Amino acid sequence: MAGYLIKDTTREEREKIVEEALGNISASCDGCAARTADMYQAYIEGQMEIRDINMQYNARYVRGDIDKPEREGCGVI
C-alpha cells in the first residue's frame, strides 16, 4: 500500500486502516468507540480523507462549540 489517501488505497485497505487505528471497538463499555468508527465511514467509502474528518471533528473545540448541548459527550460528527 502506497499511503493512506483515498487515491492510493482500495476500500478493503481503508477498512483495514480504520480497524487497525481504532483497535478493538466492539469491546467498548459505553458504545462511544463504535460511534467513532462510524465517523470514519466516509473515508472507507472514498468520500472524505482522514485528515478532513479529523479536522471537522476537532474544529468544534477550536470554535468553542463544546458547551452546546448537542455537542456534549462523544458527539461524533
C-alpha positions in Angstrom: 0.0 0.0 0.0 1.5 3.4 -1.0 -0.2 5.5 1.6 -3.4 6.4 3.3 -5.0 8.7 0.7 -8.2 7.6 -1.0 -6.5 7.7 -4.3 -3.8 5.3 -3.1 -6.0 2.7 -1.4 -8.8 0.3 -2.1 -11.9 0.2 0.0 -10.7 -3.0 1.7 -7.4 -1.3 2.6 -9.2 1.7 4.0 -11.4 -0.6 6.2 -8.2 -2.3 7.5 -6.6 1.1 8.2 -9.6 2.3 10.2 -9.9 -1.0 12.0 -6.2 -1.1 13.0 -6.2 2.5 14.0 -9.1 2.2 16.3 -8.3 -1.2 17.8 -11.0 -3.3 19.4 -14.0 -1.1 19.0 -16.5 -3.9 19.9 -15.3 -4.1 23.5 -16.2 -0.5 24.4 -18.1 -0.1 27.7 -20.2 2.8 26.6 -20.5 2.4 22.9 -18.5 5.6 22.2 -15.8 3.8 20.2 -18.4 2.3 17.9 -19.6 5.8 17.1 -16.0 6.8 16.4 -15.8 4.0 13.9 -18.9 5.3 12.2 -17.3 8.7 11.9 -14.7 7.2 9.5 -17.3 5.6 7.2 -16.9 8.5 4.7 -13.2 7.6 4.4 -13.9 3.9 3.9 -16.5 4.8 1.2 -13.9 7.1 -0.5 -15.8 10.3 0.1 -13.6 12.1 2.6 -9.9 11.9 3.6 -9.0 11.0 7.1 -7.4 14.4 7.7 -10.6 16.2 6.7 -12.7 14.1 9.0 -10.3 14.7 11.9 -10.2 18.5 11.1 -14.0 18.6 11.0 -14.3 16.8 14.4 -11.6 18.9 16.1 -13.0 22.2 14.7 -15.7 22.3 17.3 -13.1 22.5 20.1 -11.4 25.4 18.3 -14.6 27.2 17.7 -15.7 26.7 21.3 -18.9 24.8 20.4 -18.2 22.1 23.0 -20.6 23.8 25.5 -23.6 23.5 23.2 -25.9 20.7 24.5 -25.9 18.8 21.1 -22.1 18.6 21.3 -21.8 17.0 24.8 -20.3 13.6 25.3 -18.8 11.7 22.5 -20.8 13.6 19.8 -19.0 12.4 16.7 -19.8 14.2 13.5 
